[in-house]
């Protein structure tokens, strides 16, 4: 089945290559088009649990160097990408580290978090027209395979990815990855990924309407499909209405489903369908969002983590749904509703400053305890400021907090607590 999908998409790529594109023809050269960027992050996350669990917190400083060469001139352009990662622990020693949802620094056998992390990675790339083939260490960003860069260091994957943009407005991706580096560990394949195939396309139908489809097959774990439709209705006087629909359908391998404590009785497969529909009304500097999200099937939506720890291994941010904050509101049979408000203070003389608040409530949660339908609710707030000029230009400061409360009859699914995140990002372009 997967080979058939690959054949169809590959045929589309070859057909598209005959239509248009001169990307490689515009190449200035390997050195001339190269870039070197540095990125610094200071991050702190604190989780104050309310169910008797020990509180967790980690604090660290990281530095990242990214080099991207141009392509050599000619029909087939050749280039390389490389990166280096380094992080040092500032807090979160024995007893405070080890929360799977923070995971700045992996714990050793003694329970003590490592003091520092250093890794390097690289990839070779080839370009013909507007089609690029890359092999090596990469940080993919797709709805079904999205590396986690929301903590201290990023995850990365090792494999092959083909990206084609031969037709204006259309992007096609085909990839296979066989290694995953955990964000909190020094080793390259600490995630112990077996193999992950990903495919998909995104198309801009009009200026206001776009859609995408992506799929993935992870060996011995799952088969997943994703659809997104996004439409922006322009209204008068700086007003707009955006409708965004997203849907994931997943079928899990029975042995993996059994580990999830989901339904796996013989011919009955373990499956989940989860979708969200969000409507955002924007007027000037203000935006208001209403969203509904619903999960069905005999399992919740499971993603992320590492196969070395019994999880999926498809990236820590592979949930592009409306109601995803600290909680993802992705429990079995869960239904959730969101109301949110955001403001951009640039309209009021403070460019770079914005604020968002949201309230999400979920119910009908089946945590397989037999104690009835569980509920959860979250209040989310985030203030963000980006320096606009001067020596610290592009410095990004974020303060984010969540208050999450989960009913006792959903405690097998999630935990109550208060979370605080303080993150400072500073990108620097060298050339």
C-alpha positions in Angstrom: 0.0 0.0 0.0 2.8 2.4 0.9 4.7 1.6 -2.3 1.6 2.4 -4.3 1.3 5.8 -2.6 5.0 6.5 -3.2 4.6 5.6 -6.9 1.6 7.9 -7.4 3.3 10.9 -5.7 6.6 10.2 -7.5 4.7 10.3 -10.8 3.2 13.6 -9.8 6.7 15.0 -9.1 8.1 13.9 -12.5 5.1 15.4 -14.3 5.4 18.6 -12.4 9.1 18.9 -13.3 8.1 19.2 -16.9 5.8 22.2 -16.2 7.9 24.9 -14.8 10.7 26.1 -12.6 14.2 27.5 -12.7 15.3 27.3 -9.1 18.7 25.7 -9.9 19.3 28.0 -12.8 19.3 30.9 -10.4 22.1 29.4 -8.2 24.9 31.8 -7.5 27.2 29.1 -6.2 28.2 26.9 -3.2 29.9 29.8 -1.3 28.0 32.7 -2.8 24.6 31.5 -1.5 25.8 30.1 1.8 24.6 31.3 5.3 25.9 30.9 8.8 23.5 31.7 11.7 23.9 31.4 15.5 21.0 30.9 17.8 21.0 31.2 21.6 18.2 30.1 24.0 17.8 30.4 27.8 14.9 28.4 28.9 13.2 27.5 32.2 10.1 25.3 32.8 8.5 24.7 36.1 5.6 22.2 36.7 3.8 22.4 40.1 1.7 19.2 40.2 -1.5 19.1 42.2 -2.0 15.3 42.4 0.7 14.4 44.8 3.4 14.0 42.2 6.8 15.6 42.8 7.2 19.0 41.3 9.6 19.2 38.3 11.7 22.1 36.9 14.7 22.5 34.6 16.7 25.5 33.5 19.4 25.6 30.8 21.4 27.6 28.3 21.9 26.4 24.7 23.8 27.6 21.7 23.2 26.4 18.1 25.2 27.1 14.9 23.6 26.5 11.5 25.4 26.5 8.2 23.6 26.1 4.9 25.6 26.2 1.7 24.4 27.3 -1.6 24.2 24.9 -4.5 27.0 24.4 -7.1 26.1 25.7 -10.5 25.0 23.4 -13.3 22.1 21.2 -14.1 22.5 19.3 -10.8 23.4 21.5 -7.8 25.2 20.0 -4.8 25.4 21.5 -1.3 25.7 20.7 2.4 23.9 21.7 5.6 25.5 21.4 9.0 24.7 22.3 12.6 26.2 22.1 16.0 24.3 22.0 19.3 25.5 22.7 22.9 23.6 23.0 26.2 24.6 23.4 29.8 22.4 22.7 32.8 21.8 25.6 35.1 19.2 23.9 37.4 17.2 20.7 37.5 19.4 18.2 39.3 18.4 14.9 41.0 14.8 15.0 42.1 13.7 17.9 39.9 14.6 16.6 36.4 13.0 13.7 34.7 9.6 15.0 33.6 8.8 13.6 30.2 7.1 16.8 29.2 10.2 19.0 30.0 13.1 16.7 29.1 15.9 19.4 28.9 18.6 17.0 30.2 18.3 13.2 30.2 18.8 11.4 33.5 21.6 8.8 34.0 21.3 5.6 35.9 21.8 7.4 39.2 18.8 9.7 38.6 21.1 12.7 38.1 20.6 14.8 35.0 23.6 15.2 32.7 25.5 18.5 33.1 25.9 19.3 29.4 25.0 18.1 25.9 26.9 18.5 22.7 26.0 17.2 19.2 26.8 17.9 15.6 24.9 16.9 12.4 25.0 17.4 8.7 23.3 16.6 5.4 24.2 16.6 1.7 21.7 18.0 -0.7 21.1 17.9 -4.4 18.9 20.3 -6.5 17.4 19.9 -10.0 15.2 22.8 -11.0 13.0 23.4 -7.9 13.3 19.9 -6.5 15.7 19.2 -3.7 16.8 15.8 -2.4 18.5 15.8 1.0 20.1 13.0 2.9 21.5 13.2 6.5 20.4 14.9 9.7 17.3 17.0 9.4 14.6 18.8 11.3 11.4 18.1 9.4 8.2 20.1 10.0 5.1 18.3 8.8 1.8 17.7 10.6 2.6 14.0 11.0 6.4 14.4 11.6 7.3 17.6 13.4 10.6 17.9 15.4 10.3 19.4 18.8 12.0 22.8 19.2 9.8 24.0 22.1 12.1 23.0 24.9 15.8 23.7 25.2 17.6 21.8 22.4 15.8 20.5 19.3 15.2 16.9 18.2 16.5 15.9 14.8 16.1 12.9 12.4 18.4 11.1 10.1 17.1 10.1 6.7 16.2 11.1 3.2 13.7 13.8 2.1 12.6 14.9 -1.4 10.9 18.3 -1.6 9.5 19.5 -4.9 8.1 22.9 -5.7 7.9 22.7 -9.5 4.4 24.0 -9.8 3.6 27.3 -8.3 1.6 27.0 -5.1 2.2 23.2 -4.9 4.7 21.5 -2.5 5.2 17.7 -2.6 7.3 15.9 0.1 8.5 12.2 0.2 10.8 11.0 2.9 12.1 8.0 4.9 13.9 8.4 8.3 15.7 5.7 10.2 17.1 7.6 13.2 16.0 10.1 15.8 18.2 12.0 18.2 16.5 12.8 21.6 16.7 16.5 22.4 18.0 15.8 25.9 20.7 13.2 25.2 24.2 13.3 23.6 23.9 10.2 21.4 22.7 10.4 17.7 20.1 7.7 17.7 19.0 7.9 21.3 15.3 7.6 20.1 15.9 4.2 18.6 13.6 4.9 15.7 13.1 1.8 13.4 11.8 3.4 10.2 9.4 6.2 9.4 8.0 7.0 6.0 6.3 10.3 5.3 4.6 11.7 2.3 2.3 14.6 1.5 1.4 17.7 -0.5 0.2 21.2 0.2 -1.5 23.4 -2.3 -2.5 27.1 -2.3 -5.8 27.0 -4.3 -6.3 30.8 -4.2 -4.9 33.7 -2.2 -7.5 32.9 0.5 -7.8 29.1 0.4 -5.2 26.4 1.0 -5.2 22.7 1.8 -2.9 19.9 2.6 -2.7 16.1 3.0 0.1 14.2 4.8 0.6 10.6 5.8 3.1 8.6 7.7 3.8 4.9 8.3 6.0 4.0 11.3 7.2 0.5 11.4 5.5 -1.7 14.0 3.7 1.3 15.5 1.1 3.1 13.3 -0.3 4.3 10.0 -1.5 8.0 10.1 -3.2 10.4 7.8 -3.8 14.2 8.1 -6.0 16.7 6.3 -6.1 20.5 6.6 -8.4 23.1 5.0 -7.9 26.8 5.7 -10.0 29.6 4.3 -9.6 33.4 5.0 -12.7 35.6 4.4 -11.6 39.2 3.9 -14.1 41.6 5.4 -14.1 45.4 5.2 -12.3 47.8 7.6 -9.3 45.6 8.5 -11.5 42.7 9.5 -11.2 39.0 8.5 -12.7 35.6 9.4 -10.4 32.5 9.3 -11.8 29.0 9.3 -9.3 26.2 9.9 -10.1 22.5 9.9 -7.6 19.8 10.8 -8.1 16.0 11.1 -5.9 13.1 12.0 -6.8 9.4 11.5 -4.5 6.8 13.1 -4.4 3.1 13.1 -2.1 1.5 15.6 -0.3 -1.8 15.5 -2.1 -4.2 17.8 0.9 -4.8 20.0 1.4 -1.1 20.4 -2.3 -0.7 21.0 -2.2 -3.3 23.7 0.6 -1.3 25.4 -1.7 1.7 25.3 -4.5 -0.3 27.1 -6.7 0.3 24.1 -9.2 -2.1 22.4 -7.4 -4.8 20.5 -9.7 -7.8 20.5 -8.6 -9.9 17.5 -9.8 -8.3 14.3 -10.7 -5.0 16.0 -7.8 -2.6 15.3 -6.7 0.1 17.6 -7.6 3.4 16.0 -8.3 7.1 16.7 -9.8 10.0 14.8 -9.3 13.5 16.1 -10.3 16.7 14.5 -10.6 20.4 15.3 -12.4 23.3 13.7 -11.4 26.9 14.7 -13.0 30.2 13.7 -10.9 33.3 14.2 -12.3 36.8 13.8 -9.7 39.5 13.5 -10.3 43.3 13.7 -7.3 45.6 13.8 -5.0 44.5 16.5 -7.5 42.1 18.1 -8.4 38.5 17.3 -11.1 36.3 18.9 -11.1 32.5 18.4 -13.8 29.8 19.0 -12.8 26.2 18.5 -14.1 22.7 18.9 -12.1 19.5 19.0 -13.3 15.9 19.1 -11.5 12.5 19.6 -13.2 9.2 18.7 -12.1 5.6 18.4 -10.8 3.1 21.0 -7.7 5.1 21.8 -6.6 8.7 22.3 -4.3 10.5 19.9 -0.8 9.3 20.7 2.3 11.0 19.3 5.8 12.1 20.1 8.1 10.6 22.7 10.8 8.1 21.7 10.5 4.5 20.6 13.3 3.6 23.0 10.8 4.5 25.8 7.8 2.8 24.1 6.3 5.9 22.4 5.5 6.8 18.8 8.7 8.7 17.8 7.1 11.1 15.3 8.3 14.3 16.9 7.2 16.2 20.0 5.1 18.8 18.1 3.2 16.4 15.7 -0.2 17.7 16.9 -1.3 20.6 14.8 -4.7 20.9 16.4 -6.6 24.0 17.7 -6.8 23.0 21.4 -3.2 22.1 22.0 -1.5 24.0 24.8 0.0 22.3 27.9 -2.8 19.7 27.6 -3.5 18.6 24.1 -7.1 17.6 24.9 -6.5 14.4 23.0 -7.9 11.7 25.4 -10.0 8.8 24.2 -13.5 10.0 23.3 -12.6 13.5 24.5 -14.6 16.6 23.4 -13.2 20.1 24.0 -14.2 23.7 23.4 -11.9 26.8 23.4 -12.4 30.5 23.5 -9.3 32.7 23.0 -8.3 36.3 22.6 -5.0 37.9 21.3 -3.8 41.4 20.8 -0.9 42.9 19.0 0.3 46.0 20.8 2.1 47.3 17.7 -1.2 49.1 16.9 -0.8 51.0 20.2 2.8 52.1 19.8 4.6 49.1 21.2 5.7 47.0 18.2 6.9 43.5 18.9 4.7 43.1 22.0 1.7 40.7 21.9 -0.5 38.8 24.3 -2.7 35.7 24.1 -5.1 34.1 26.6 -7.3 31.0 26.1 -9.7 28.9 28.1 -10.2 25.2 27.0 -12.5 22.7 28.6 -12.7 19.0 27.8 -15.2 16.3 28.8 -16.3 12.7 28.0 -12.7 11.4 28.7 -12.4 7.7 28.9 -9.2 6.9 30.9 -10.1 3.1 31.0 -10.4 3.2 34.8 -14.1 2.4 34.7 -14.8 5.5 36.9 -17.0 7.3 34.4 -16.4 10.3 32.0 -13.6 12.5 33.0 -13.1 16.3 32.5 -10.2 18.7 32.3 -9.8 22.5 31.9 -6.9 24.8 31.2 -6.3 28.6 31.4 -3.5 29.6 29.2 -1.7 33.0 29.1 1.4 34.1 27.1 3.2 37.5 26.8 5.8 37.8 24.1 8.1 40.7 23.1 10.5 40.9 20.2 13.1 43.6 20.3 12.7 45.7 17.1 16.1 47.5 16.8 19.5 48.1 18.3 22.2 45.5 19.4 19.6 43.2 20.7 17.4 43.3 17.6 15.2 40.1 17.2 15.8 39.1 20.8 12.5 37.2 21.7 11.2 37.0 25.3 8.3 34.8 26.2 6.5 34.3 29.5 3.9 31.5 29.3 1.7 30.0 32.1 -1.0 27.3 32.2 -3.3 26.3 35.0 -4.6 22.8 34.3 -7.1 20.9 36.4 -8.1 17.3 35.7 -10.9 15.4 37.4 -10.0 12.3 39.5 -11.7 10.0 37.0 -9.3 11.1 34.3 -6.1 10.8 36.3 -4.9 7.9 34.2 -4.9 10.2 31.2 -3.6 13.5 32.6 -2.4 15.3 35.7 -3.4 18.6 37.3 -0.8 21.3 37.8 0.5 24.8 37.2 3.1 25.4 34.6 5.4 28.3 34.0 7.7 28.8 31.0 10.3 31.5 30.7 12.2 31.5 27.3 14.6 34.0 25.8 15.7 33.4 22.2 18.4 35.4 20.4 19.2 34.7 16.7 22.3 36.1 15.2 23.1 36.2 11.4 26.9 35.9 10.7 26.6 36.0 6.9 
